[in-house]
């Protein structure tokens, strides 16, 4: 018995994307300089909290040490305060349905949690303890330091991490962003005193942004925050990363992993900032090229040739600069052909126009993804934290959606020529140099280097 044939005419057409609503934002600045953003969203009895503290390295020279210390501080800040030890802090947070996480990137330290509305005051008071009186006890700092060192060693064994780190080093040169992964030796030398000093100098209310999204009243939330965080006072100025340098792409770099059965291809270059009028066209160009399953890159090197499972491209934003990034993990024996096809698709984006159908499909996918990303309390809180941290208003969400909706084929073509041209992208491949270097040299000059882990062993 044959399977029934699906009549696609019965599938209703996609509707028009819904306008991005501008959230109701209540903003104020506390006497200590902290920027407070409250977004009431009744219905779900939860509150999302995001505290963003600027945490970039002060100078390129200090970047390696700063990155190492920050990697330990982001875990050690939860080890205790003057009033409570680590276990007590965790228990008090759990009584309010909260669990505080702390993360860091080259631009900021982020403290995040979800709680019940009635827990806002107690959680904020515990947060104030951490901000003002974190103790960094010696024995526990040592254990945290060892944990971070082990995590770094594991990360350096993962080729994807090696590839991304190598690309950052090539792209950013002497800029602090070049230090994507802390040096294990520097992490091993971090002391409790160094963490206390870093906390005192850099965990500052002035320049920081606290975002609250959920079932709360803005006026009462402002009072609770003001009372709880009034004692968080510190002198100093938040440090932002300098603009990234514009460096020549240079030769293709092969980072040697002897015996690797897979190669990790990474390409990257500058991209327009969030405030650049060309960003919507570049985001759509990235989507058409490799940003989702129906993209050209996926159709070519996954569906047609079977070289890889999940090639992708994206536009990423940091305070000092934005990037267009391409990633693909391929079998060693097809590294050269896969790189060639990726290069070809980038060139095709730069010299031939996309079709109206391609643009409309990418537009719908991107607009839908944006809507989903802010549909939940957590998604909206994280998005607003990033926007306000970058100096942008909540209205940017709706403005960006409207801009995406009006991008033309001609604008995508112009953006592709400027930002996606393969000649302007830095390229790194991590893999077995003996097997892949010669095929890649057929495409241009190749520099071979040892991986950081192998160099350390040598």
N, C-alpha and C positions, 0 to 999 in steps of 0.2 A: 504494500500500500504506500503510495507516494505521499510525501509530506505536503501539507497545504501551502499554497503560495500566498505570501503576504501581499495584500492589495494596498500599496503605498498611498493610493488616492484617498484612503480612509483616514490617514494620519492628518490631523489638523495642522495648518501652517503655524509657524512660530509667531507669537505676538510681538509687538514692538516693545523694546526694553523700557522698563518703568523708570521715570525720572528718579535720580538719586536724591532722597530727602536730606535737607540740611538739618542736622541734629540741633535740638535746643541746647545751647551752650551757655552756661553761666560762669563767667571768668572773673577772677579777682587776684590781686597780689597781696600776700600777707606781709606784715611789718618786717619779717626776717628776710624778705625777698623771694619767698617761694611762690611760684605761679600755681594757682588752684583752678582747675577746670572741672566743673560738675555738669554731667549730662543726665537729666532725669529720664528714666525709661521704665515706667510702671508696667506691671503685668507679671514679670518673672521676679520672685522675691529673692534676688541676689544683687550684690554690688561687686563690680570689678574695680580693682585698684591697680594703678600703674604709676610708680614714682620713677621718673627719669632724671638721673644725675649726670651732667656732662663729665666725661672721664677720659678725654683724649690725652695722649702723651704731650707733655709741655713742649718738648723739642725733639727733633729727629734723633739727636744723640742719646736722649734718655729713653727712647722708645722701647728698646729691648728689655731694660730693667723694669720700666713701667708695666709692660705687658706681663712680665713674669710675676710681679707683685700683685697686679690686678687679678690674675688667674687664681691666686691663693686667697686674696681678700674676698672675692665673690662667694666663696664657701665659708671662709673663717669668720665673716661678719655675723654669722648665725650661731657662733659657738658660745655666746653668753654676753650678758651686760653686767653693769654694776649691781643690779638687783636680782637677776635671774640667770641660772645656768642654761645650757643648751636644752636639756630635757624639760625644764620648767617652761622655757619659751615655747617649745613645741606643744606641750600640753595646754598651755593657755591659749595658743592659737587654735588648737583643735576644738576647744570648748566653744569657739565662735564659728566653727565650720570652715576655718581658714588654714592654709598651709602656704607659708611665704617662700617664694623662690627668688633667687638672685642670679642674674646673668650679666655678662659684660660683652661688649664688642669694641672695636677701635674708637667709637665715639662716646659711649655712655655705659653707666651702670644702671641696671633696671631691676627694681624690686616690684614684684607682682603677686597678687593673691586674689582669691574669690571669697566672699563672706556673705553671711546673712545680714540683712539691713540692720538688725539690732546689734550686730557685732562691730559696727563701724567705730564707735568710740573706743572700746577695749583694744581692737586691733591697731588703731592709730596710736594709742598710748604705748603699746608694745613696739610699734615701729619707731616712735620717738625715742624709746630706750636704745634701740639699735643704732639709730642715727647719732645719738649724743653720747652714749656711754658704752659702746661695744668694747669688750676687754681684750680680745685676742689672747686667750690664755696659752702659755707656752707649750705644754704637752699636747694640747689639742691642735694647736697650729702646726706642730711638727707632724702630727698624723695627717692633717689636711694637706700639708705640703707634700708628703709622700704619696698621698692619693693623686694629687695633681701630676706629680712626676710620672707615676705609673700610667695615668691617662694620656699624657703626652707621648710616652713610649709606644703605647698602643696606637695612638693616632698616627705617629710617624711610620708605622708599619702598614697603614692603609693607603693604597696608591692614590685614591681620590683626594685625600688630605694633602699628600705630597704634591700632587698636581696643582691644587688650588694655592698652596703656599708658594710653589715655584712661580706660578703666574703672578701672584702678588708681588714677589720680590722683583720680577722683571718689569712689571708695570709701574711700580711706585718708586723704585730706586732707593734714595735716602729718606723718603717720606715715612712717617710713622706707620702708615698703612702697610708697608712692606712686611711688618712683623705680625703675620697672621697667627702663628703658633708660637707659644712661649718657648724659650730655651730651657731645657731640663736642668742644666747646671745652674742657671740663674734662679730658677724656681727653687732648687735645693738649698740655695743660700739665703732665701727670704727669712727674715726674723720677725718675731712678734713686734719688736720696737719699730721696724720698718713699716709694718702694716698699720700700727697706731699712728705713725707720722703721716702715712699716705691718707688714712681716713681723716685725720685732722685737717690736712691741707686741701683735700679734694672733695670730701663729702660735704658739700655746701648747699644751703638753701637757696642762695642767690644764684639764679640761672637754672635751677631745677624746676621740674614741672610735675605736679601731682594731678592725675586724671582719675575721676570717679564716675563710673557709668552704672546706672541701675535704678532700683526702686527706692529712691531717696528724694527728700525735699532739698532743693538747692540752698535755701537760707539756713535751715537747721544743720545741713552738712557743713556749710561754711563755718558755722559757730563751733561745731565739734572739731573740725580740723584746726581752727584757730586756737582752741583751748589745748588740744593734744600736742600740737607741734610748736607752741609758743616758745618752749625751752630749747628748740633746735636753732641755735644761733652760732654763727661762725663767721669770722672775717675772711675775706678772700674773694677772688674772681674766678668764675668758671672758665675752664680752658677748652677752646675748640681747636680741632685739627686745622692746620693750614691748608690752602688749596693744593690739590695734587699737581705735580709737575707734568708737563706734556713731554713725554719721552718718545723717541723714535722706536718703532716696532722691533727693529733688529732681526737677527736670524732666528729661525725656528730652533728652540732648545729641546734636546732630548735628555731627560733625566733618567739615568741608567738604573734599571731594576733587573739584574741578571736572572734569567730563567723565568721571567714573568710570562704568563700565558695570555695576558690581556694588556692592552695599552690604554692609557687614559689621556684623551685629547682635550685640551683646554685652550680657548682663544678668548681674548678680552681686549677691549679698547674703551675710549671715552664714550660717554653718552650724555645727552642733555639733562640738566638738573630739573627738579620738579617745577621750577618757575619758568623754565624755558618754553616758549611757544611751540617749539619743534618736538617736545616730548611726546605728545599724543601720536604724531606720525611715526616716531621711532618705536614706540611701544607696539603699534599695529604692524610695523615692518618686522619687528622681532617675532610677533605672533605668527605672521605668514611664513617667515623663514623657519622657525623651530620652536615656537612657544607653546604649541599644543599638538594633540595627536593628529590633526588634519593638516599639519604644516608640511612645507616642501621637504625639509630635512628628514622628517620622520618617514614620509612617503618614499624618499629616495633610499637612505641607507638602512632603514629598518624594513619597510614593507617590500620594496622592490629587490634589495640586494641582501638583506639579512645580516648586515655587518654588526648591528648593535640592537639592544633592546629599548633603550630610552634616551635617545639624543634630545637635547633641549637647548633653548636659548632664553635669555631673560635680560631685563634691565634692572640693575641694582643701584640703590642710592646710599651714599654715605655723606656726612657733612662736608667733607673736603672735595668731593667729586662723585660723579655717577659713572656707571660702567655698563657696557653691553658685553655679555658673557655667553660663550658657547661651550657646551660640555657633551662629550660622547665617550663611552667606554666600549672598546672594540677588541676582537680577538687579535692576537699578535700578528698572525699571518695576513690579515687584511688591513693592517694599520695604514700602509701607503695608499691603497685604493680608497679607504674611508676618509682619510685626510683630503685626498684629491676631490672626492665628491662633496665634502663639506665646503672646501674652497670654491668649487664650481657653483654650488648653490648660493654662496655669499656673492660671488661675482654676478650670478644671474639676477639676484635681487638688486644689485647696483646698476646693471646696464639694461635690464628689461623690465617693463612695467608689470605690476601685479594686475590680475583681472578684478573686475568689479565683484565677481562671486567670491574670490579669495578674500578680498578686503571686507566684504559684508560678513562672511563667516567668522573671520578673526575678530571683527568688531563686536558681534553678538557674544562670542565666547568671552572676550575681555570684559565687556560691560556686565555680563552675568557673573563673572568671577568677582568683580568689584562689589557687586550687590551682595553676593554671598559672604564676602569677607567682612562686611559691616552689619550683617543681619543679626548677629548675636551680640550680647553685652561684651563678651571677651574680645571678639573681633573688632568691634567699634572702639573699645578702650585702647587696644594695641595700635590701631590705625591712628587714632587721635593723638596718642602719645608720640608717635613718630612724626606726625604733622606739626604739632605744637613745638616739639623739640627742634624741628627744622625751621621754625619761625613762620609757619603757614597757618591760616585760619581754617576752621571747619568747613567754610564755604568752598574750599579747594576741591572737596569731593564732588560737589555738584558741578562746579566749573570745569573740572577735568572730564567728567562724564559728557557734558555738552560739547567740549572740544573734541573728544573721541568720536562723537556722533557726526561731526561735520568734516572729518578728515577725508580728503579726496585721494584718488589713485595717483594723481600728479604729485601731491604732497608726500605720499609714501615713497614714490620713486626718488624724489629729491632727498628725502631723509636717508634712504638706503645708500645713495651715492656718497653722502657725506659721512655717515656713521657706521655702515655695515660693509664698506669696501674692504676686501680681505687684505689689501696692502697696508691698511692702517691698523691692523689688529696684531697684537702680540700673541705668539703661539708657543705652547709648551706641550710636549708629549712625554708621559712617564711610561717606560716599558723597557724591554730587553734591547739595549742599544745594538748588540751584535746582530739582531734579527731585523730591526726596523730602521736603523740610521741610513743605510745605503738606499733602500727604496725611497725614503723621504728626501734624500739628497737629489733625487731626480726632479724634485719640485722646487729646489732652491737650497741655499747654504744651510747647514745644520751644525749647531754647537752641541757637543755631548758633555754632560756633567754627571758627577756621582750624586746620588741622593744624600740628603743630610744624614740619614741613619748610617749609610755605608761609609760616608766620609768620616763620621765619628768613630766608627769601628777601625778604620784605617789609621 
